[in-house]
């Protein structure tokens, strides 16, 4: 589920609570002037039905929003590749290093995707940056990761990527330097690359391509032309990847 889903459902439930509160108050006032002893029970039942209806509508709306959508175009953007470069299925991930939902995908779905599809040569993963404006450490982390890639290539980029997500709660300027140093990065070059924002244009291109593809929250994925939104479980990715392999 992407971050945008949470406020949507919360808003629905808040409205339901407000309406139910008003209905209870109205029911209380009306009951004072009516001899119908079953009136309160009727009001409570109507409230329960209304809340259940709104919850069902919210779940359906979320499910509809999370359905894969067809997008046209090449969104690989020259991003770092994990897996066989010639794999038949391409998974383009638009992600934010500070996003908790991206961290959830990394911990829960990605290990299974990696084992069943990436390591077996059936799929390749291409990571692209989509740092959200309200995550202050996301863009610095994206710039730092690109600087690591500039020095040591895609393999070490993904080692750095893993360190960031495994230690997401400790993300800071100091930790970004510490993790880079631990991977044997030339720190003089790294510091200069980060300070000059040498890779800022690449991050901006990732953002622009994501917006063009219809990405509005993180994580989001394009799998052979199908856009999937949110940190969904492995079971949501499997049929899409299998379908792409069958073509």
C-alpha positions as protocol buffer text, in pm:
chain_id: "A"
residue {
  index: 1
  type: UNK
  ca { x: 0 y: 0 z: 0 }
}
residue {
  index: 2
  type: UNK
  ca { x: 134 y: 342 z: -86 }
}
residue {
  index: 3
  type: UNK
  ca { x: 130 y: 630 z: 156 }
}
residue {
  index: 4
  type: UNK
  ca { x: -150 y: 803 z: -34 }
}
residue {
  index: 5
  type: UNK
  ca { x: -389 y: 512 z: 50 }
}
residue {
  index: 6
  type: UNK
  ca { x: -372 y: 571 z: 428 }
}
residue {
  index: 7
  type: UNK
  ca { x: -516 y: 924 z: 441 }
}
residue {
  index: 8
  type: UNK
  ca { x: -787 y: 826 z: 190 }
}
residue {
  index: 9
  type: UNK
  ca { x: -919 y: 544 z: 408 }
}
residue {
  index: 10
  type: UNK
  ca { x: -868 y: 751 z: 725 }
}
residue {
  index: 11
  type: UNK
  ca { x: -1079 y: 1030 z: 576 }
}
residue {
  index: 12
  type: UNK
  ca { x: -1360 y: 787 z: 497 }
}
residue {
  index: 13
  type: UNK
  ca { x: -1358 y: 653 z: 852 }
}
residue {
  index: 14
  type: UNK
  ca { x: -1345 y: 1003 z: 1006 }
}
residue {
  index: 15
  type: UNK
  ca { x: -1651 y: 1102 z: 802 }
}
residue {
  index: 16
  type: UNK
  ca { x: -1826 y: 786 z: 916 }
}
residue {
  index: 17
  type: UNK
  ca { x: -1746 y: 858 z: 1281 }
}
residue {
  index: 18
  type: UNK
  ca { x: -1867 y: 1218 z: 1254 }
}
residue {
  index: 19
  type: UNK
  ca { x: -2190 y: 1109 z: 1087 }
}
residue {
  index: 20
  type: UNK
  ca { x: -2244 y: 837 z: 1344 }
}
residue {
  index: 21
  type: UNK
  ca { x: -2184 y: 1084 z: 1628 }
}
residue {
  index: 22
  type: UNK
  ca { x: -2436 y: 1326 z: 1483 }
}
residue {
  index: 23
  type: UNK
  ca { x: -2686 y: 1045 z: 1436 }
}
residue {
  index: 24
  type: UNK
  ca { x: -2648 y: 931 z: 1798 }
}
residue {
  index: 25
  type: UNK
  ca { x: -2703 y: 1286 z: 1923 }
}
residue {
  index: 26
  type: UNK
  ca { x: -3008 y: 1329 z: 1698 }
}
residue {
  index: 27
  type: UNK
  ca { x: -3141 y: 996 z: 1807 }
}
residue {
  index: 28
  type: UNK
  ca { x: -3100 y: 1091 z: 2172 }
}
residue {
  index: 29
  type: UNK
  ca { x: -3285 y: 1418 z: 2122 }
}
residue {
  index: 30
  type: UNK
  ca { x: -3569 y: 1250 z: 1931 }
}
residue {
  index: 31
  type: UNK
  ca { x: -3596 y: 969 z: 2181 }
}
residue {
  index: 32
  type: UNK
  ca { x: -3668 y: 1221 z: 2457 }
}
residue {
  index: 33
  type: UNK
  ca { x: -3989 y: 1317 z: 2275 }
}
residue {
  index: 34
  type: UNK
  ca { x: -4103 y: 978 z: 2148 }
}
residue {
  index: 35
  type: UNK
  ca { x: -4247 y: 675 z: 2327 }
}
residue {
  index: 36
  type: UNK
  ca { x: -4079 y: 432 z: 2080 }
}
residue {
  index: 37
  type: UNK
  ca { x: -3849 y: 227 z: 2307 }
}
residue {
  index: 38
  type: UNK
  ca { x: -3687 y: 61 z: 2004 }
}
residue {
  index: 39
  type: UNK
  ca { x: -3586 y: 388 z: 1840 }
}
residue {
  index: 40
  type: UNK
  ca { x: -3229 y: 391 z: 1978 }
}
residue {
  index: 41
  type: UNK
  ca { x: -3174 y: 36 z: 1856 }
}
residue {
  index: 42
  type: UNK
  ca { x: -3289 y: 136 z: 1509 }
}
residue {
  index: 43
  type: UNK
  ca { x: -3054 y: 435 z: 1506 }
}
residue {
  index: 44
  type: UNK
  ca { x: -2759 y: 222 z: 1616 }
}
residue {
  index: 45
  type: UNK
  ca { x: -2835 y: -39 z: 1350 }
}
residue {
  index: 46
  type: UNK
  ca { x: -2856 y: 230 z: 1081 }
}
residue {
  index: 47
  type: UNK
  ca { x: -2519 y: 369 z: 1195 }
}
residue {
  index: 48
  type: UNK
  ca { x: -2359 y: 23 z: 1180 }
}
residue {
  index: 49
  type: UNK
  ca { x: -2494 y: -31 z: 829 }
}
residue {
  index: 50
  type: UNK
  ca { x: -2367 y: 311 z: 716 }
}
residue {
  index: 51
  type: UNK
  ca { x: -2015 y: 258 z: 858 }
}
residue {
  index: 52
  type: UNK
  ca { x: -1993 y: -92 z: 708 }
}
residue {
  index: 53
  type: UNK
  ca { x: -2096 y: 48 z: 369 }
}
residue {
  index: 54
  type: UNK
  ca { x: -1832 y: 322 z: 381 }
}
residue {
  index: 55
  type: UNK
  ca { x: -1562 y: 75 z: 487 }
}
residue {
  index: 56
  type: UNK
  ca { x: -1654 y: -153 z: 197 }
}
residue {
  index: 57
  type: UNK
  ca { x: -1644 y: 138 z: -46 }
}
residue {
  index: 58
  type: UNK
  ca { x: -1301 y: 242 z: 84 }
}
residue {
  index: 59
  type: UNK
  ca { x: -1161 y: -109 z: 44 }
}
residue {
  index: 60
  type: UNK
  ca { x: -1302 y: -134 z: -309 }
}
residue {
  index: 61
  type: UNK
  ca { x: -1157 y: 206 z: -401 }
}
residue {
  index: 62
  type: UNK
  ca { x: -815 y: 105 z: -270 }
}
residue {
  index: 63
  type: UNK
  ca { x: -826 y: -226 z: -457 }
}
residue {
  index: 64
  type: UNK
  ca { x: -917 y: -42 z: -777 }
}
residue {
  index: 65
  type: UNK
  ca { x: -632 y: 205 z: -728 }
}
residue {
  index: 66
  type: UNK
  ca { x: -386 y: -81 z: -677 }
}
residue {
  index: 67
  type: UNK
  ca { x: -482 y: -270 z: -993 }
}
residue {
  index: 68
  type: UNK
  ca { x: -203 y: -287 z: -1253 }
}
residue {
  index: 69
  type: UNK
  ca { x: -240 y: -16 z: -1517 }
}
residue {
  index: 70
  type: UNK
  ca { x: -91 y: -18 z: -1865 }
}
residue {
  index: 71
  type: UNK
  ca { x: 172 y: 248 z: -1935 }
}
residue {
  index: 72
  type: UNK
  ca { x: 346 y: 309 z: -2266 }
}
residue {
  index: 73
  type: UNK
  ca { x: 711 y: 395 z: -2301 }
}
residue {
  index: 74
  type: UNK
  ca { x: 1056 y: 296 z: -2182 }
}
residue {
  index: 75
  type: UNK
  ca { x: 1106 y: 391 z: -1817 }
}
residue {
  index: 76
  type: UNK
  ca { x: 1432 y: 206 z: -1751 }
}
residue {
  index: 77
  type: UNK
  ca { x: 1622 y: 536 z: -1774 }
}
residue {
  index: 78
  type: UNK
  ca { x: 1967 y: 380 z: -1751 }
}
residue {
  index: 79
  type: UNK
  ca { x: 1916 y: 297 z: -1384 }
}
residue {
  index: 80
  type: UNK
  ca { x: 2126 y: 43 z: -1192 }
}
residue {
  index: 81
  type: UNK
  ca { x: 2042 y: -317 z: -1278 }
}
residue {
  index: 82
  type: UNK
  ca { x: 2009 y: -609 z: -1039 }
}
residue {
  index: 83
  type: UNK
  ca { x: 2013 y: -943 z: -1221 }
}
residue {
  index: 84
  type: UNK
  ca { x: 2066 y: -1055 z: -1579 }
}
residue {
  index: 85
  type: UNK
  ca { x: 2072 y: -755 z: -1812 }
}
residue {
  index: 86
  type: UNK
  ca { x: 1905 y: -968 z: -2080 }
}
residue {
  index: 87
  type: UNK
  ca { x: 1628 y: -1107 z: -1856 }
}
residue {
  index: 88
  type: UNK
  ca { x: 1289 y: -1125 z: -2033 }
}
residue {
  index: 89
  type: UNK
  ca { x: 1105 y: -935 z: -1758 }
}
residue {
  index: 90
  type: UNK
  ca { x: 1204 y: -588 z: -1642 }
}
residue {
  index: 91
  type: UNK
  ca { x: 1087 y: -454 z: -1306 }
}
residue {
  index: 92
  type: UNK
  ca { x: 1140 y: -80 z: -1280 }
}
residue {
  index: 93
  type: UNK
  ca { x: 1107 y: 35 z: -919 }
}
residue {
  index: 94
  type: UNK
  ca { x: 1044 y: 401 z: -834 }
}
residue {
  index: 95
  type: UNK
  ca { x: 1142 y: 433 z: -472 }
}
residue {
  index: 96
  type: UNK
  ca { x: 1235 y: 663 z: -185 }
}
residue {
  index: 97
  type: UNK
  ca { x: 1508 y: 560 z: 59 }
}
residue {
  index: 98
  type: UNK
  ca { x: 1325 y: 719 z: 354 }
}
residue {
  index: 99
  type: UNK
  ca { x: 979 y: 587 z: 268 }
}
residue {
  index: 100
  type: UNK
  ca { x: 861 y: 325 z: 523 }
}
residue {
  index: 101
  type: UNK
  ca { x: 647 y: 154 z: 259 }
}
residue {
  index: 102
  type: UNK
  ca { x: 954 y: 117 z: 37 }
}
residue {
  index: 103
  type: UNK
  ca { x: 1129 y: -35 z: 337 }
}
residue {
  index: 104
  type: UNK
  ca { x: 839 y: -276 z: 374 }
}
residue {
  index: 105
  type: UNK
  ca { x: 869 y: -384 z: 11 }
}
residue {
  index: 106
  type: UNK
  ca { x: 1244 y: -435 z: 57 }
}
residue {
  index: 107
  type: UNK
  ca { x: 1192 y: -653 z: 364 }
}
residue {
  index: 108
  type: UNK
  ca { x: 885 y: -850 z: 259 }
}
residue {
  index: 109
  type: UNK
  ca { x: 829 y: -886 z: -117 }
}
residue {
  index: 110
  type: UNK
  ca { x: 1171 y: -822 z: -269 }
}
residue {
  index: 111
  type: UNK
  ca { x: 1346 y: -1125 z: -112 }
}
residue {
  index: 112
  type: UNK
  ca { x: 1095 y: -1362 z: -277 }
}
residue {
  index: 113
  type: UNK
  ca { x: 1107 y: -1177 z: -609 }
}
residue {
  index: 114
  type: UNK
  ca { x: 1486 y: -1195 z: -594 }
}
residue {
  index: 115
  type: UNK
  ca { x: 1496 y: -1567 z: -519 }
}
residue {
  index: 116
  type: UNK
  ca { x: 1230 y: -1679 z: -767 }
}
residue {
  index: 117
  type: UNK
  ca { x: 1283 y: -1442 z: -1057 }
}
residue {
  index: 118
  type: UNK
  ca { x: 1597 y: -1227 z: -1040 }
}
residue {
  index: 119
  type: UNK
  ca { x: 1853 y: -1488 z: -934 }
}
residue {
  index: 120
  type: UNK
  ca { x: 1705 y: -1737 z: -1180 }
}
residue {
  index: 121
  type: UNK
  ca { x: 1753 y: -1498 z: -1473 }
}
residue {
  index: 122
  type: UNK
  ca { x: 1381 y: -1453 z: -1538 }
}
residue {
  index: 123
  type: UNK
  ca { x: 1365 y: -1088 z: -1432 }
}
residue {
  index: 124
  type: UNK
  ca { x: 1589 y: -789 z: -1372 }
}
residue {
  index: 125
  type: UNK
  ca { x: 1528 y: -503 z: -1131 }
}
residue {
  index: 126
  type: UNK
  ca { x: 1605 y: -142 z: -1220 }
}
residue {
  index: 127
  type: UNK
  ca { x: 1599 y: 104 z: -931 }
}
residue {
  index: 128
  type: UNK
  ca { x: 1499 y: 464 z: -997 }
}
residue {
  index: 129
  type: UNK
  ca { x: 1483 y: 744 z: -745 }
}
residue {
  index: 130
  type: UNK
  ca { x: 1155 y: 911 z: -651 }
}
residue {
  index: 131
  type: UNK
  ca { x: 1241 y: 1108 z: -336 }
}
residue {
  index: 132
  type: UNK
  ca { x: 929 y: 1260 z: -183 }
}
residue {
  index: 133
  type: UNK
  ca { x: 947 y: 1624 z: -76 }
}
residue {
  index: 134
  type: UNK
  ca { x: 839 y: 1553 z: 283 }
}
residue {
  index: 135
  type: UNK
  ca { x: 1126 y: 1306 z: 338 }
}
residue {
  index: 136
  type: UNK
  ca { x: 1428 y: 1531 z: 401 }
}
residue {
  index: 137
  type: UNK
  ca { x: 1684 y: 1249 z: 387 }
}
residue {
  index: 138
  type: UNK
  ca { x: 1549 y: 1086 z: 70 }
}
residue {
  index: 139
  type: UNK
  ca { x: 1714 y: 1311 z: -189 }
}
residue {
  index: 140
  type: UNK
  ca { x: 2055 y: 1320 z: -11 }
}
residue {
  index: 141
  type: UNK
  ca { x: 2042 y: 939 z: 4 }
}
residue {
  index: 142
  type: UNK
  ca { x: 1960 y: 922 z: -368 }
}
residue {
  index: 143
  type: UNK
  ca { x: 2253 y: 1151 z: -452 }
}
residue {
  index: 144
  type: UNK
  ca { x: 2486 y: 950 z: -230 }
}
residue {
  index: 145
  type: UNK
  ca { x: 2376 y: 618 z: -382 }
}
residue {
  index: 146
  type: UNK
  ca { x: 2438 y: 753 z: -731 }
}
residue {
  index: 147
  type: UNK
  ca { x: 2785 y: 869 z: -625 }
}
residue {
  index: 148
  type: UNK
  ca { x: 2857 y: 517 z: -501 }
}
residue {
  index: 149
  type: UNK
  ca { x: 2742 y: 379 z: -834 }
}
residue {
  index: 150
  type: UNK
  ca { x: 2964 y: 625 z: -1022 }
}
residue {
  index: 151
  type: UNK
  ca { x: 3267 y: 481 z: -843 }
}
residue {
  index: 152
  type: UNK
  ca { x: 3190 y: 112 z: -814 }
}
residue {
  index: 153
  type: UNK
  ca { x: 2906 y: 28 z: -1051 }
}
residue {
  index: 154
  type: UNK
  ca { x: 2568 y: -142 z: -1015 }
}
residue {
  index: 155
  type: UNK
  ca { x: 2672 y: -429 z: -787 }
}
residue {
  index: 156
  type: UNK
  ca { x: 2805 y: -199 z: -515 }
}
residue {
  index: 157
  type: UNK
  ca { x: 2511 y: 38 z: -566 }
}
residue {
  index: 158
  type: UNK
  ca { x: 2280 y: -244 z: -461 }
}
residue {
  index: 159
  type: UNK
  ca { x: 2500 y: -327 z: -163 }
}
residue {
  index: 160
  type: UNK
  ca { x: 2464 y: 36 z: -57 }
}
residue {
  index: 161
  type: UNK
  ca { x: 2091 y: 23 z: -136 }
}
residue {
  index: 162
  type: UNK
  ca { x: 2057 y: -277 z: 97 }
}
residue {
  index: 163
  type: UNK
  ca { x: 2249 y: -104 z: 377 }
}
residue {
  index: 164
  type: UNK
  ca { x: 2021 y: 198 z: 358 }
}
residue {
  index: 165
  type: UNK
  ca { x: 1700 y: -3 z: 374 }
}
residue {
  index: 166
  type: UNK
  ca { x: 1827 y: -235 z: 646 }
}
residue {
  index: 167
  type: UNK
  ca { x: 1917 y: 68 z: 858 }
}
residue {
  index: 168
  type: UNK
  ca { x: 1644 y: 304 z: 739 }
}
residue {
  index: 169
  type: UNK
  ca { x: 1568 y: 449 z: 1082 }
}
residue {
  index: 170
  type: UNK
  ca { x: 1933 y: 558 z: 1116 }
}
residue {
  index: 171
  type: UNK
  ca { x: 1939 y: 742 z: 783 }
}
residue {
  index: 172
  type: UNK
  ca { x: 2143 y: 1062 z: 807 }
}
residue {
  index: 173
  type: UNK
  ca { x: 2429 y: 1244 z: 637 }
}
residue {
  index: 174
  type: UNK
  ca { x: 2674 y: 1082 z: 877 }
}
residue {
  index: 175
  type: UNK
  ca { x: 2540 y: 730 z: 821 }
}
residue {
  index: 176
  type: UNK
  ca { x: 2546 y: 773 z: 442 }
}
residue {
  index: 177
  type: UNK
  ca { x: 2919 y: 849 z: 467 }
}
residue {
  index: 178
  type: UNK
  ca { x: 2979 y: 565 z: 713 }
}
residue {
  index: 179
  type: UNK
  ca { x: 2807 y: 305 z: 491 }
}
residue {
  index: 180
  type: UNK
  ca { x: 2996 y: 426 z: 183 }
}
residue {
  index: 181
  type: UNK
  ca { x: 3327 y: 404 z: 367 }
}
residue {
  index: 182
  type: UNK
  ca { x: 3244 y: 49 z: 479 }
}
residue {
  index: 183
  type: UNK
  ca { x: 3207 y: -52 z: 114 }
}
residue {
  index: 184
  type: UNK
  ca { x: 3556 y: 70 z: 29 }
}
residue {
  index: 185
  type: UNK
  ca { x: 3443 y: 386 z: -148 }
}
residue {
  index: 186
  type: UNK
  ca { x: 3706 y: 659 z: -204 }
}
residue {
  index: 187
  type: UNK
  ca { x: 3569 y: 910 z: 44 }
}
residue {
  index: 188
  type: UNK
  ca { x: 3742 y: 1212 z: -104 }
}
residue {
  index: 189
  type: UNK
  ca { x: 3572 y: 1148 z: -438 }
}
residue {
  index: 190
  type: UNK
  ca { x: 3246 y: 1059 z: -265 }
}
residue {
  index: 191
  type: UNK
  ca { x: 3239 y: 1382 z: -62 }
}
residue {
  index: 192
  type: UNK
  ca { x: 3316 y: 1588 z: -370 }
}
residue {
  index: 193
  type: UNK
  ca { x: 3048 y: 1410 z: -572 }
}
residue {
  index: 194
  type: UNK
  ca { x: 2785 y: 1464 z: -303 }
}
residue {
  index: 195
  type: UNK
  ca { x: 2882 y: 1826 z: -230 }
}
residue {
  index: 196
  type: UNK
  ca { x: 2873 y: 1923 z: -597 }
}
residue {
  index: 197
  type: UNK
  ca { x: 2544 y: 1737 z: -647 }
}
residue {
  index: 198
  type: UNK
  ca { x: 2702 y: 1577 z: -950 }
}
residue {
  index: 199
  type: UNK
  ca { x: 2419 y: 1326 z: -987 }
}
residue {
  index: 200
  type: UNK
  ca { x: 2131 y: 1569 z: -924 }
}
residue {
  index: 201
  type: UNK
  ca { x: 2028 y: 1569 z: -1291 }
}
residue {
  index: 202
  type: UNK
  ca { x: 1997 y: 1190 z: -1287 }
}
residue {
  index: 203
  type: UNK
  ca { x: 1772 y: 1204 z: -980 }
}
residue {
  index: 204
  type: UNK
  ca { x: 1561 y: 1478 z: -1142 }
}
residue {
  index: 205
  type: UNK
  ca { x: 1524 y: 1264 z: -1456 }
}
residue {
  index: 206
  type: UNK
  ca { x: 1408 y: 969 z: -1245 }
}
residue {
  index: 207
  type: UNK
  ca { x: 1145 y: 1188 z: -1081 }
}
residue {
  index: 208
  type: UNK
  ca { x: 1027 y: 1330 z: -1414 }
}
residue {
  index: 209
  type: UNK
  ca { x: 1002 y: 985 z: -1573 }
}
residue {
  index: 210
  type: UNK
  ca { x: 809 y: 855 z: -1274 }
}
residue {
  index: 211
  type: UNK
  ca { x: 560 y: 1140 z: -1295 }
}
residue {
  index: 212
  type: UNK
  ca { x: 525 y: 1080 z: -1667 }
}
residue {
  index: 213
  type: UNK
  ca { x: 445 y: 715 z: -1595 }
}
residue {
  index: 214
  type: UNK
  ca { x: 174 y: 812 z: -1347 }
}
residue {
  index: 215
  type: UNK
  ca { x: 368 y: 754 z: -1026 }
}
residue {
  index: 216
  type: UNK
  ca { x: 232 y: 967 z: -742 }
}
residue {
  index: 217
  type: UNK
  ca { x: 357 y: 775 z: -438 }
}
residue {
  index: 218
  type: UNK
  ca { x: 621 y: 523 z: -343 }
}
residue {
  index: 219
  type: UNK
  ca { x: 698 y: 251 z: -403 }
}
residue {
  index: 220
  type: UNK
  ca { x: 568 y: 206 z: -757 }
}
residue {
  index: 221
  type: UNK
  ca { x: 668 y: -52 z: -1017 }
}
residue {
  index: 222
  type: UNK
  ca { x: 648 y: -91 z: -1392 }
}
residue {
  index: 223
  type: UNK
  ca { x: 666 y: -456 z: -1495 }
}
residue {
  index: 224
  type: UNK
  ca { x: 687 y: -493 z: -1872 }
}
residue {
  index: 225
  type: UNK
  ca { x: 448 y: -202 z: -1922 }
}
residue {
  index: 226
  type: UNK
  ca { x: 216 y: -258 z: -1624 }
}
residue {
  index: 227
  type: UNK
  ca { x: 219 y: -7 z: -1338 }
}
residue {
  index: 228
  type: UNK
  ca { x: 170 y: -145 z: -987 }
}
residue {
  index: 229
  type: UNK
  ca { x: 137 y: 98 z: -697 }
}
residue {
  index: 230
  type: UNK
  ca { x: 219 y: 43 z: -332 }
}
residue {
  index: 231
  type: UNK
  ca { x: 413 y: -197 z: -112 }
}
residue {
  index: 232
  type: UNK
  ca { x: 201 y: -492 z: -209 }
}
residue {
  index: 233
  type: UNK
  ca { x: 280 y: -850 z: -103 }
}
residue {
  index: 234
  type: UNK
  ca { x: 472 y: -1093 z: -320 }
}
residue {
  index: 235
  type: UNK
  ca { x: 142 y: -1257 z: -417 }
}
residue {
  index: 236
  type: UNK
  ca { x: 42 y: -939 z: -599 }
}
residue {
  index: 237
  type: UNK
  ca { x: 363 y: -933 z: -805 }
}
residue {
  index: 238
  type: UNK
  ca { x: 379 y: -1303 z: -891 }
}
residue {
  index: 239
  type: UNK
  ca { x: 86 y: -1323 z: -1139 }
}
residue {
  index: 240
  type: UNK
  ca { x: 202 y: -1006 z: -1315 }
}
residue {
  index: 241
  type: UNK
  ca { x: 557 y: -1139 z: -1357 }
}
residue {
  index: 242
  type: UNK
  ca { x: 432 y: -1484 z: -1460 }
}
residue {
  index: 243
  type: UNK
  ca { x: 202 y: -1327 z: -1717 }
}
residue {
  index: 244
  type: UNK
  ca { x: 493 y: -1127 z: -1860 }
}
residue {
  index: 245
  type: UNK
  ca { x: 705 y: -1443 z: -1879 }
}
residue {
  index: 246
  type: UNK
  ca { x: 430 y: -1628 z: -2062 }
}
residue {
  index: 247
  type: UNK
  ca { x: 418 y: -1375 z: -2347 }
}
